[in-house]
Amino acid sequence: PGLSYTWIFNDTTLYVQEDNRRFVSQGTGNLYIAKVEPSDVGNYTCLVTNPEAEQSARGPPTPLTLRSDGVMGEYEPKIEVRFPETTYAAKGSSVKLECFALGK
């Protein structure tokens, strides 16, 4: 708890808007991109920050490239659910649970 995840794209902070194409899981830090476009090609680096400890750690860059043959892999649609075993919440508070679909 308390960690925040930021993605850096080609040495520039990527401000991901929760839209129909991009999503950053604040539970895992994973970056999901749907319908990859040529402008998405480049190097992605995850930056994890612990504000309480005032420390950050940067992962290795991960390159994203487009396939030159234009073939898309065959993936069956599936629902990714990463709920904790138990979620506790105080009455009147807000809780955010992540559930999203992968596939075509």
All heavy atoms as an XYZ file, in Angstrom:
808
protein
N       0.835     -1.207      0.000
C       0.000      0.000      0.000
C       0.862      1.247      0.000
O       1.925      1.259      0.590
C      -0.811     -0.117      1.277
C      -0.266     -1.268      2.038
C       0.698     -2.004      1.168
N       0.388      2.269     -0.684
C       1.118      3.528     -0.712
C       2.050      3.676     -1.898
O       2.585      4.745     -2.111
N       2.270      2.606     -2.665
C       3.135      2.702     -3.837
C       2.380      3.358     -4.982
O       1.173      3.176     -5.126
C       3.607      1.317     -4.282
C       4.472      0.529     -3.311
C       4.806     -0.831     -3.910
C       5.732      1.281     -2.969
N       3.098      4.100     -5.802
C       2.484      4.644     -7.015
C       3.360      4.258     -8.203
O       4.566      4.090     -8.070
C       2.323      6.161     -6.926
O       3.575      6.794     -6.920
N       2.723      4.085     -9.354
C       3.403      3.623    -10.553
C       3.291      4.676    -11.642
O       2.213      5.182    -11.924
C       2.780      2.317    -11.050
C       2.811      1.220    -10.008
C       1.720      1.007     -9.172
C       3.923      0.416     -9.857
C       1.743      0.006     -8.209
C       3.959     -0.588     -8.902
C       2.872     -0.789     -8.085
O       2.896     -1.765     -7.141
N       4.430      4.981    -12.262
C       4.484      5.920    -13.369
C       5.249      5.248    -14.501
O       6.237      4.560    -14.253
C       5.223      7.212    -12.955
O       4.595      7.758    -11.803
C       5.234      8.228    -14.074
N       4.782      5.436    -15.715
C       5.483      4.881    -16.868
C       6.190      5.989    -17.624
O       5.651      7.077    -17.800
C       4.513      4.138    -17.781
C       4.227      2.779    -17.243
C       3.257      2.440    -16.350
C       4.942      1.584    -17.499
N       3.324      1.100    -16.052
C       4.349      0.556    -16.750
C       6.043      1.281    -18.301
C       4.813     -0.752    -16.777
C       6.487     -0.027    -18.345
C       5.883     -1.023    -17.589
N       7.412      5.691    -18.055
C       8.217      6.627    -18.827
C       8.325      6.058    -20.240
O       8.654      4.884    -20.422
C       9.602      6.804    -18.182
C       9.425      7.380    -16.779
C      10.499      7.677    -19.039
C      10.653      7.312    -15.915
N       8.007      6.888    -21.221
C       8.035      6.484    -22.630
C       9.130      7.276    -23.331
O       9.054      8.508    -23.414
C       6.675      6.755    -23.269
C       6.615      6.488    -24.744
C       6.790      5.209    -25.239
C       6.377      7.514    -25.637
C       6.732      4.959    -26.599
C       6.307      7.278    -27.001
C       6.488      5.997    -27.479
N      10.178      6.582    -23.791
C      11.306      7.237    -24.466
C      11.833      8.426    -23.661
O      11.988      9.527    -24.173
C      10.925      7.683    -25.878
C      10.646      6.514    -26.790
O      11.174      5.426    -26.600
N       9.804      6.729    -27.781
N      12.074      8.216    -22.376
C      12.641      9.219    -21.458
C      11.710     10.384    -21.151
O      12.147     11.417    -20.657
C      13.989      9.748    -21.976
C      15.026      8.649    -22.072
O      15.069      7.797    -21.159
O      15.800      8.630    -23.050
N      10.428     10.252    -21.454
C       9.446     11.285    -21.138
C       8.341     10.645    -20.314
O       7.852      9.564    -20.657
C       8.832     11.878    -22.423
O       9.888     12.410    -23.237
C       7.840     12.979    -22.104
N       7.939     11.305    -19.232
C       6.867     10.757    -18.404
C       5.608     10.605    -19.233
O       5.193     11.524    -19.933
C       6.592     11.670    -17.192
O       7.783     11.769    -16.414
C       5.485     11.107    -16.312
N       5.030      9.412    -19.178
C       3.821      9.100    -19.937
C       2.622      9.352    -19.039
O       2.448      8.680    -18.030
C       3.859      7.641    -20.380
C       2.704      7.114    -21.214
C       2.653      7.822    -22.554
C       2.854      5.615    -21.410
N       1.847     10.354    -19.370
C       0.644     10.640    -18.598
C      -0.493      9.838    -19.209
O      -1.066     10.224    -20.215
C       0.341     12.142    -18.594
C       1.395     12.919    -17.860
C       2.401     13.589    -18.542
C       1.411     12.937    -16.474
C       3.393     14.281    -17.874
C       2.405     13.625    -15.787
C       3.386     14.295    -16.496
O       4.372     14.959    -15.811
N      -0.756      8.679    -18.605
C      -1.759      7.758    -19.135
C      -3.132      8.184    -18.650
O      -3.382      8.263    -17.461
C      -1.464      6.312    -18.706
C      -2.561      5.378    -19.174
C      -0.120      5.868    -19.236
N      -3.988      8.468    -19.587
C      -5.375      8.764    -19.279
C      -6.129      7.450    -19.327
O      -5.864      6.635    -20.194
C      -5.957      9.712    -20.335
C      -5.119     10.937    -20.577
C      -5.765     12.165    -19.986
O      -6.942     12.179    -19.755
N      -4.983     13.184    -19.751
N      -7.001      7.242    -18.366
C      -7.797      6.019    -18.413
C      -8.829      6.179    -19.524
O      -9.870      6.783    -19.338
C      -8.440      5.747    -17.066
C      -7.425      5.290    -16.037
C      -8.064      4.752    -14.783
O      -9.244      4.373    -14.824
O      -7.382      4.724    -13.769
N      -8.479      5.684    -20.704
C      -9.368      5.777    -21.851
C      -9.597      4.377    -22.401
O      -9.348      3.397    -21.716
C      -8.795      6.731    -22.906
C      -7.398      6.318    -23.361
O      -7.028      5.142    -23.189
O      -6.675      7.173    -23.888
N     -10.033      4.274    -23.623
C     -10.307      2.968    -24.212
C      -9.046      2.236    -24.666
O      -9.110      1.076    -25.019
C     -11.248      3.120    -25.416
C     -12.631      3.542    -24.996
O     -13.064      3.242    -23.889
N     -13.325      4.246    -25.864
N      -7.890      2.927    -24.680
C      -6.666      2.310    -25.187
C      -5.629      1.996    -24.126
O      -4.866      1.067    -24.260
C      -6.015      3.224    -26.229
C      -6.630      3.108    -27.583
C      -5.792      3.721    -28.708
N      -4.624      4.495    -28.370
C      -3.377      4.027    -28.477
N      -3.129      2.802    -28.862
N      -2.357      4.810    -28.183
N      -5.534      2.785    -23.088
C      -4.458      2.623    -22.113
C      -4.992      2.555    -20.694
O      -5.953      3.237    -20.348
C      -3.482      3.788    -22.205
C      -2.776      3.866    -23.517
C      -1.843      5.036    -23.524
N      -1.203      5.147    -24.819
C      -0.622      6.244    -25.242
N      -0.582      7.309    -24.498
N      -0.060      6.272    -26.425
N      -4.309      1.741    -19.901
C      -4.710      1.585    -18.503
C      -3.481      1.195    -17.688
O      -2.726      0.317    -18.106
C      -5.784      0.499    -18.380
C      -6.143      0.165    -16.964
C      -6.964      1.007    -16.224
C      -5.656     -0.978    -16.369
C      -7.289      0.710    -14.914
C      -5.986     -1.292    -15.062
C      -6.798     -0.444    -14.332
N      -3.259      1.844    -16.555
C      -2.193      1.464    -15.632
C      -2.852      0.916    -14.383
O      -3.639      1.598    -13.726
C      -1.288      2.660    -15.261
C      -0.273      2.239    -14.196
C      -0.569      3.189    -16.481
N      -2.527     -0.321    -14.057
C      -3.054     -0.946    -12.848
C      -2.310     -0.388    -11.651
O      -1.095     -0.525    -11.561
C      -2.870     -2.463    -12.906
O      -3.112     -3.017    -11.635
N      -3.019      0.238    -10.739
C      -2.375      0.735     -9.524
C      -2.187     -0.386     -8.515
O      -1.544     -0.211     -7.495
C      -3.154      1.911     -8.932
C      -3.020      3.189     -9.736
C      -1.570      3.626     -9.935
O      -0.805      3.751     -8.992
N      -1.183      3.845    -11.192
N      -2.739     -1.559     -8.808
C      -2.509     -2.720     -7.964
C      -1.206     -3.434     -8.310
O      -0.474     -3.894     -7.440
N      -0.893     -3.525     -9.606
C       0.297     -4.260    -10.053
C       1.322     -3.366    -10.741
O       2.471     -3.757    -10.899
C      -0.098     -5.360    -11.052
O      -0.652     -4.736    -12.222
C      -1.082     -6.341    -10.451
N       0.901     -2.192    -11.209
C       1.796     -1.317    -11.960
C       1.849     -1.640    -13.433
O       2.516     -0.959    -14.205
N       1.150     -2.695    -13.875
C       1.171     -3.088    -15.281
C       0.547     -2.014    -16.170
O      -0.450     -1.405    -15.793
C       0.413     -4.395    -15.494
C       1.107     -5.578    -14.858
O       2.286     -5.528    -14.531
N       0.366     -6.646    -14.662
N       1.143     -1.819    -17.335
C       0.613     -0.918    -18.343
C      -0.031     -1.772    -19.421
O       0.601     -2.685    -19.957
C       1.731     -0.069    -18.956
C       1.389      0.762    -20.193
C       0.342      1.820    -19.858
C       2.638      1.401    -20.767
N      -1.288     -1.504    -19.724
C      -2.016     -2.228    -20.765
C      -2.328     -1.257    -21.893
O      -2.800     -0.150    -21.648
C      -3.313     -2.817    -20.203
C      -3.062     -3.847    -19.125
C      -3.031     -3.487    -17.789
C      -2.850     -5.187    -19.454
C      -2.780     -4.426    -16.795
C      -2.603     -6.127    -18.471
C      -2.574     -5.747    -17.152
O      -2.333     -6.675    -16.182
N      -2.058     -1.688    -23.127
C      -2.352     -0.881    -24.311
C      -3.184     -1.734    -25.251
O      -2.773     -2.824    -25.649
C      -1.070     -0.422    -25.032
C      -0.165      0.357    -24.081
C      -1.425      0.423    -26.255
C       1.190      0.700    -24.680
N      -4.335     -1.239    -25.620
C      -5.190     -1.919    -26.592
C      -5.057     -1.206    -27.929
O      -4.876      0.002    -27.988
C      -6.644     -1.893    -26.124
N      -5.138     -1.953    -29.001
C      -5.081     -1.392    -30.349
C      -3.804     -0.566    -30.533
O      -3.850      0.642    -30.744
C      -6.316     -0.537    -30.640
C      -7.607     -1.310    -30.556
C      -8.800     -0.417    -30.801
C     -10.094     -1.172    -30.577
N     -11.256     -0.320    -30.660
N      -2.671     -1.231    -30.463
C      -1.381     -0.561    -30.574
C      -1.279      0.188    -31.893
O      -1.675     -0.315    -32.940
C      -0.232     -1.589    -30.439
C       1.115     -0.941    -30.720
C      -0.242     -2.209    -29.059
N      -0.764      1.398    -31.823
C      -0.588      2.255    -32.996
C       0.897      2.522    -33.192
O       1.688      2.371    -32.250
C      -1.336      3.577    -32.782
C      -2.832      3.384    -32.633
C      -3.573      4.685    -32.327
O      -2.910      5.734    -32.134
O      -4.814      4.640    -32.281
N       1.309      2.927    -34.396
C       2.736      3.217    -34.625
C       3.318      4.224    -33.634
O       4.484      4.127    -33.271
C       2.764      3.764    -36.059
C       1.591      3.109    -36.718
C       0.529      3.022    -35.641
N       2.518      5.154    -33.159
C       3.020      6.150    -32.198
C       3.322      5.541    -30.832
O       3.967      6.177    -29.999
C       2.012      7.299    -32.051
O       0.778      6.803    -31.550
N       2.884      4.289    -30.581
C       3.158      3.610    -29.316
C       4.523      2.927    -29.299
O       4.987      2.487    -28.244
C       2.087      2.543    -29.027
C       0.708      3.135    -28.822
O       0.607      4.189    -28.168
O      -0.272      2.541    -29.316
N       5.174      2.820    -30.454
C       6.454      2.128    -30.558
C       7.534      2.936    -29.838
O       7.639      4.150    -30.013
C       6.840      1.905    -32.037
C       8.267      1.414    -32.171
C       5.861      0.936    -32.681
N       8.306      2.244    -29.007
C       9.393      2.894    -28.275
C       9.748      2.104    -27.036
O       9.392      0.934    -26.897
N      10.466      2.740    -26.119
C      10.893      2.100    -24.885
C      10.050      2.565    -23.714
O       9.859      3.768    -23.508
C      12.370      2.412    -24.605
C      13.283      1.668    -25.549
O      13.166      0.462    -25.702
N      14.183      2.382    -26.194
N       9.562      1.610    -22.926
C       8.733      1.879    -21.757
C       9.492      1.461    -20.500
O      10.043      0.359    -20.440
C       7.422      1.094    -21.833
C       6.500      1.595    -22.920
C       6.655      1.185    -24.235
C       5.479      2.493    -22.620
C       5.821      1.649    -25.233
C       4.637      2.963    -23.614
C       4.814      2.538    -24.918
O       3.982      3.008    -25.904
N       9.521      2.349    -19.507
C      10.191      2.078    -18.240
C       9.236      2.399    -17.109
O       8.613      3.460    -17.098
C      11.455      2.957    -18.098
O      12.286      2.758    -19.239
C      12.227      2.608    -16.845
N       9.131      1.478    -16.150
C       8.246      1.682    -15.004
C       9.027      2.317    -13.860
O      10.142      1.896    -13.536
C       7.654      0.352    -14.548
S       6.472      0.531    -13.185
N       8.442      3.321    -13.247
C       9.011      3.986    -12.082
C       8.062      3.759    -10.913
O       6.893      4.150    -10.966
C       9.180      5.486    -12.348
C       9.708      6.324    -11.190
C      11.164      5.968    -10.895
C       9.586      7.805    -11.518
N       8.553      3.100     -9.863
C       7.753      2.814     -8.671
C       8.210      3.765     -7.581
O       9.405      3.876     -7.301
C       7.933      1.356     -8.208
C       7.081      1.072     -6.983
C       7.603      0.391     -9.330
N       7.256      4.451     -6.956
C       7.575      5.419     -5.913
C       6.875      5.049     -4.621
O       5.689      4.721     -4.627
C       7.150      6.842     -6.344
O       7.785      7.149     -7.582
C       7.524      7.877     -5.305
N       7.626      5.107     -3.526
C       7.078      4.940     -2.187
C       7.177      6.289     -1.507
O       8.246      6.672     -1.017
C       7.857      3.876     -1.404
C       7.274      3.637     -0.023
O       6.604      4.493      0.536
N       7.540      2.463      0.519
N       6.064      7.059     -1.479
C       6.121      8.411     -0.925
C       6.476      8.440      0.560
O       7.139      9.361      1.015
C       4.718      8.977     -1.151
C       3.955      7.966     -1.905
C       4.760      6.725     -1.995
N       6.056      7.422      1.310
C       6.351      7.396      2.747
C       7.843      7.252      3.009
O       8.385      7.876      3.909
C       5.577      6.268      3.430
C       4.078      6.511      3.461
C       3.326      5.377      4.125
O       3.940      4.588      4.869
O       2.103      5.293      3.901
N       8.511      6.417      2.215
C       9.955      6.219      2.372
C      10.759      7.233      1.565
O      11.987      7.271      1.654
C      10.341      4.812      1.949
N      10.070      8.037      0.769
C      10.699      9.021     -0.109
C      11.756      8.368     -1.002
O      12.859      8.854     -1.151
C      11.297     10.172      0.703
C      10.256     10.960      1.479
C      10.855     12.096      2.294
O      12.083     12.286      2.254
O      10.079     12.793      2.964
N      11.383      7.200     -1.592
C      12.293      6.485     -2.471
C      11.576      6.072     -3.749
O      10.364      5.836     -3.738
C      12.834      5.232     -1.783
C      13.755      5.528     -0.624
C      14.349      4.250     -0.042
O      13.797      3.172     -0.217
N      15.462      4.373      0.653
N      12.355      5.981     -4.817
C      11.842      5.530     -6.106
C      12.795      4.499     -6.687
O      13.992      4.524     -6.406
C      11.717      6.699     -7.091
O      10.758      7.616     -6.643
N      12.250      3.615     -7.488
C      13.071      2.629     -8.197
C      12.582      2.560     -9.633
O      11.383      2.552     -9.886
C      12.963      1.261     -7.527
N      13.532      2.507    -10.544
C      13.213      2.462    -11.975
C      13.581      1.086    -12.520
O      14.675      0.595    -12.278
C      14.005      3.545    -12.699
C      13.674      3.669    -14.157
C      14.554      4.682    -14.835
N      14.232      6.023    -14.405
C      14.193      7.072    -15.203
N      14.465      6.932    -16.476
N      13.908      8.248    -14.734
N      12.652      0.486    -13.250
C      12.909     -0.811    -13.867
C      13.672     -0.641    -15.163
O      13.911      0.471    -15.623
N      14.041     -1.769    -15.781
C      14.741     -1.697    -17.069
C      13.766     -1.292    -18.175
O      12.576     -1.555    -18.087
C      15.236     -3.127    -17.278
C      14.262     -3.970    -16.510
C      13.830     -3.143    -15.332
N      14.272     -0.659    -19.230
C      13.391     -0.306    -20.344
C      12.903     -1.547    -21.081
O      13.633     -2.512    -21.244
C      14.255      0.564    -21.250
C      15.647      0.378    -20.801
C      15.632     -0.194    -19.428
N      11.636     -1.504    -21.487
C      11.035     -2.586    -22.255
C      10.660     -2.034    -23.623
O       9.833     -1.125    -23.712
C       9.777     -3.124    -21.549
O      10.144     -3.600    -20.265
C       9.139     -4.244    -22.346
N      11.278     -2.547    -24.700
C      10.947     -2.032    -26.033
C       9.626     -2.599    -26.545
O       9.313     -3.761    -26.331
C      12.114     -2.495    -26.899
C      12.666     -3.685    -26.200
C      12.368     -3.519    -24.734
N       8.857     -1.752    -27.192
C       7.631     -2.173    -27.877
C       7.845     -1.920    -29.360
O       8.156     -0.800    -29.767
C       6.420     -1.383    -27.376
C       5.109     -1.644    -28.119
C       4.628     -3.072    -27.862
C       4.043     -0.658    -27.703
N       7.700     -2.965    -30.161
C       7.852     -2.845    -31.613
C       6.618     -3.440    -32.279
O       5.884     -4.219    -31.668
C       9.103     -3.590    -32.117
O       9.000     -4.967    -31.749
C      10.373     -3.020    -31.518
N       6.380     -3.062    -33.499
C       5.284     -3.623    -34.277
C       5.810     -4.786    -35.099
O       6.933     -4.746    -35.607
C       4.688     -2.572    -35.217
C       3.984     -1.395    -34.559
C       3.458     -0.444    -35.639
C       2.851     -1.860    -33.685
N       4.989     -5.799    -35.250
C       5.372     -6.928    -36.095
C       5.406     -6.463    -37.545
O       4.496     -5.788    -38.008
C       4.378     -8.067    -35.944
C       4.423     -8.716    -34.569
C       3.443     -9.836    -34.501
N       3.829    -10.888    -35.433
C       3.802    -12.182    -35.155
N       3.380    -12.583    -33.986
N       4.163    -13.062    -36.049
N       6.436     -6.866    -38.264
C       6.546     -6.445    -39.668
C       5.665     -7.270    -40.591
O       5.345     -6.838    -41.688
C       8.007     -6.535    -40.125
O       8.465     -7.867    -39.981
N       5.241     -8.466    -40.131
C       4.420     -9.309    -40.991
C       2.930     -8.999    -40.887
O       2.122     -9.562    -41.616
C       4.666    -10.793    -40.702
C       4.374    -11.168    -39.248
O       3.772    -10.353    -38.509
O       4.740    -12.293    -38.853
N       2.563     -8.121    -39.973
C       1.164     -7.727    -39.836
C       0.267     -8.784    -39.246
O      -0.950     -8.617    -39.204
N       0.836     -9.896    -38.774
C       0.038    -10.978    -38.209
C      -0.189    -10.735    -36.730
O       0.736    -10.432    -35.993
C       0.738    -12.344    -38.416
C      -0.034    -13.458    -37.735
C       0.902    -12.628    -39.888
N      -1.437    -10.865    -36.331
C      -1.751    -10.727    -34.919
C      -1.866    -12.113    -34.315
O      -2.407    -13.018    -34.937
C      -3.080     -9.985    -34.741
C      -3.359     -9.603    -33.302
S      -4.843     -8.604    -33.214
C      -5.832     -9.639    -32.181
N      -1.343    -12.298    -33.124
C      -1.439    -13.591    -32.457
C      -2.886    -13.929    -32.146
O      -3.750    -13.059    -32.083
N      -3.148    -15.188    -31.965
C      -4.500    -15.641    -31.636
C      -4.638    -15.714    -30.119
O      -3.985    -16.527    -29.476
C      -4.753    -17.023    -32.241
C      -4.793    -17.014    -33.753
C      -5.996    -16.242    -34.294
O      -7.064    -16.306    -33.684
O      -5.835    -15.579    -35.335
N      -5.449    -14.865    -29.570
C      -5.687    -14.841    -28.134
C      -7.180    -14.893    -27.896
O      -7.922    -14.090    -28.447
C      -5.122    -13.574    -27.493
C      -3.638    -13.426    -27.677
C      -3.118    -12.582    -28.651
C      -2.762    -14.139    -26.882
C      -1.758    -12.452    -28.822
C      -1.389    -14.011    -27.046
C      -0.898    -13.166    -28.010
O       0.441    -13.040    -28.185
N      -7.600    -15.829    -27.078
C      -9.016    -15.861    -26.750
C      -9.289    -14.765    -25.714
O      -8.442    -14.483    -24.868
C      -9.430    -17.229    -26.201
C      -8.958    -17.539    -24.802
C      -7.532    -18.058    -24.712
O      -6.870    -18.217    -25.749
O      -7.075    -18.294    -23.579
N     -10.437    -14.121    -25.811
C     -10.768    -13.090    -24.826
C     -10.857    -13.706    -23.436
O     -11.300    -14.836    -23.265
C     -12.144    -12.588    -25.281
C     -12.246    -12.979    -26.707
C     -11.442    -14.242    -26.844
N     -10.357    -12.995    -22.452
C     -10.478    -13.449    -21.074
C     -10.590    -12.239    -20.163
O     -10.176    -11.145    -20.520
C      -9.297    -14.324    -20.668
C      -7.964    -13.599    -20.627
C      -6.865    -14.534    -20.169
C      -5.544    -13.765    -20.070
N      -4.477    -14.565    -19.502
N     -11.162    -12.451    -19.020
C     -11.306    -11.386    -18.033
C     -10.184    -11.519    -17.018
O      -9.973    -12.591    -16.452
C     -12.671    -11.469    -17.313
C     -13.808    -11.385    -18.318
C     -12.786    -10.399    -16.241
C     -13.936    -10.061    -19.032
N      -9.426    -10.443    -16.831
C      -8.371    -10.413    -15.828
C      -8.960     -9.828    -14.549
O      -9.429     -8.697    -14.536
C      -7.219     -9.513    -16.290
C      -6.305    -10.140    -17.291
C      -5.435    -11.223    -16.684
O      -4.958    -11.058    -15.545
O      -5.256    -12.249    -17.344
N      -8.929    -10.601    -13.501
C      -9.438    -10.129    -12.212
C      -8.339    -10.329    -11.197
O      -7.834    -11.428    -11.025
C     -10.699    -10.901    -11.774
C     -11.199    -10.394    -10.447
C     -11.772    -10.807    -12.835
N      -7.952     -9.281    -10.532
C      -6.904     -9.371     -9.519
C      -7.405     -8.766     -8.224
O      -6.863     -7.793     -7.721
C      -5.658     -8.642    -10.000
C      -5.047     -9.325    -11.195
C      -3.590     -8.951    -11.363
N      -3.008     -9.776    -12.399
C      -2.522     -9.314    -13.514
N      -2.530     -8.045    -13.754
N      -2.004    -10.130    -14.402
N      -8.468     -9.334     -7.719
C      -9.000     -8.853     -6.451
C      -8.224     -9.502     -5.319
O      -7.875    -10.686     -5.402
C     -10.480     -9.219     -6.293
C     -11.374     -8.594     -7.326
C     -12.412     -9.314     -7.875
C     -11.189     -7.300     -7.750
C     -13.251     -8.760     -8.825
C     -12.016     -6.732     -8.702
C     -13.052     -7.466     -9.243
N      -7.981     -8.770     -4.242
C      -7.379     -9.409     -3.075
C      -8.358    -10.425     -2.503
O      -9.555    -10.354     -2.770
C      -7.145     -8.252     -2.100
C      -7.941     -7.116     -2.617
C      -8.228     -7.362     -4.062
N      -7.825    -11.395     -1.736
C      -8.703    -12.398     -1.145
C      -9.806    -11.758     -0.321
O     -10.954    -12.159     -0.372
C      -7.890    -13.346     -0.255
C      -7.814    -14.733     -0.822
C      -7.037    -15.650      0.079
O      -7.498    -15.927      1.200
O      -5.957    -16.083     -0.364
N      -9.438    -10.763      0.448
C     -10.406    -10.038      1.275
C     -10.166     -8.554      1.108
O      -9.015     -8.105      1.117
C     -10.234    -10.411      2.766
O     -10.319    -11.827      2.900
C     -11.292     -9.754      3.623
N     -11.223     -7.804      0.929
C     -11.124     -6.354      0.836
C     -11.888     -5.746      2.002
O     -13.063     -6.041      2.195
C     -11.720     -5.846     -0.494
O     -11.000     -6.458     -1.569
C     -11.615     -4.341     -0.609
N     -11.208     -4.924      2.779
C     -11.834     -4.272      3.922
C     -12.090     -2.810      3.578
O     -11.281     -2.171      2.924
C     -10.928     -4.342      5.161
C     -10.666     -5.755      5.619
C      -9.511     -6.424      5.239
C     -11.593     -6.410      6.420
C      -9.279     -7.724      5.655
C     -11.363     -7.710      6.838
C     -10.203     -8.360      6.455
O      -9.975     -9.645      6.877
N     -13.219     -2.307      4.015
C     -13.541     -0.899      3.783
C     -14.376     -0.389      4.931
O     -15.218     -1.100      5.479
C     -14.305     -0.746      2.471
N     -14.132      0.855      5.297
C     -14.940      1.493      6.335
C     -16.253      1.944      5.715
O     -16.320      2.286      4.531
C     -14.200      2.691      6.922
N     -17.297      1.913      6.506
C     -18.615      2.334      6.035
C     -18.527      3.765      5.506
O     -17.942      4.638      6.133
C     -19.619      2.261      7.181
C     -21.019      2.615      6.766
C     -21.989      2.485      7.919
C     -23.388      2.876      7.480
N     -24.350      2.762      8.584
N     -19.065      3.971      4.305
C     -19.071      5.298      3.696
C     -17.822      5.613      2.894
O     -17.752      6.653      2.256
N     -16.819      4.715      2.916
C     -15.598      4.979      2.151
C     -15.754      4.462      0.718
O     -16.727      3.782      0.393
C     -14.395      4.304      2.823
O     -14.524      2.901      2.766
N     -14.797      4.770     -0.139
C     -14.807      4.314     -1.525
C     -13.779      3.208     -1.701
O     -12.715      3.240     -1.089
C     -14.470      5.465     -2.479
O     -15.450      6.457     -2.390
N     -14.094      2.244     -2.549
C     -13.197      1.144     -2.844
C     -13.068      1.036     -4.354
O     -14.063      1.129     -5.073
C     -13.744     -0.188     -2.274
C     -12.848     -1.347     -2.682
C     -13.874     -0.119     -0.766
N     -11.833      0.840     -4.854
C     -11.616      0.674     -6.296
C     -11.130     -0.743     -6.540
O     -10.105     -1.161     -6.002
C     -10.585      1.673     -6.801
C     -10.348      1.585     -8.291
C      -9.355      2.631     -8.768
C      -9.146      2.532    -10.255
N      -8.177      3.517    -10.740
N     -11.857     -1.506     -7.353
C     -11.471     -2.852     -7.751
C     -11.210     -2.848     -9.246
O     -11.952     -2.208    -10.006
C     -12.588     -3.852     -7.419
C     -13.000     -3.937     -5.957
C     -14.181     -4.899     -5.797
C     -11.849     -4.397     -5.081
N     -10.160     -3.538     -9.668
C      -9.817     -3.559    -11.081
C     -10.273     -4.841    -11.732
O     -10.004     -5.932    -11.253
C      -8.298     -3.431    -11.251
C      -7.755     -2.109    -10.776
C      -6.243     -2.024    -10.889
O      -5.602     -3.025    -11.222
O      -5.716     -0.952    -10.645
N     -10.966     -4.708    -12.842
C     -11.396     -5.855    -13.642
C     -11.459     -5.371    -15.082
O     -12.113     -4.380    -15.374
C     -12.777     -6.344    -13.189
S     -13.443     -7.651    -14.224
N     -10.731     -6.038    -15.984
C     -10.747     -5.606    -17.376
C     -10.527     -6.803    -18.267
O     -10.019     -7.828    -17.841
C      -9.728     -4.497    -17.639
C      -8.364     -4.780    -17.083
C      -7.393     -5.319    -17.870
C      -8.074     -4.501    -15.766
C      -6.138     -5.583    -17.360
C      -6.825     -4.759    -15.240
C      -5.864     -5.311    -16.037
N     -10.912     -6.662    -19.519
C     -10.860     -7.779    -20.457
C      -9.617     -7.665    -21.342
O      -9.208     -6.578    -21.725
C     -12.111     -7.783    -21.322
N      -9.038     -8.817    -21.650
C      -7.919     -8.906    -22.582
C      -8.365     -9.754    -23.766
O      -9.200    -10.636    -23.621
C      -6.711     -9.584    -21.924
C      -6.150     -8.914    -20.674
C      -5.024     -9.769    -20.100
C      -5.624     -7.535    -20.992
N      -7.820     -9.502    -24.905
C      -8.142    -10.311    -26.075
C      -8.757     -9.473    -27.170
O      -8.793     -8.265    -27.109
N      -9.251    -10.181    -28.192
C      -9.830     -9.433    -29.320
C     -11.316     -9.629    -29.378
O     -11.897    -10.435    -28.732
C      -9.188     -9.838    -30.628
C      -9.249    -11.323    -30.927
C      -8.592    -11.585    -32.249
C      -8.666    -13.069    -32.554
N      -8.323    -13.390    -33.877
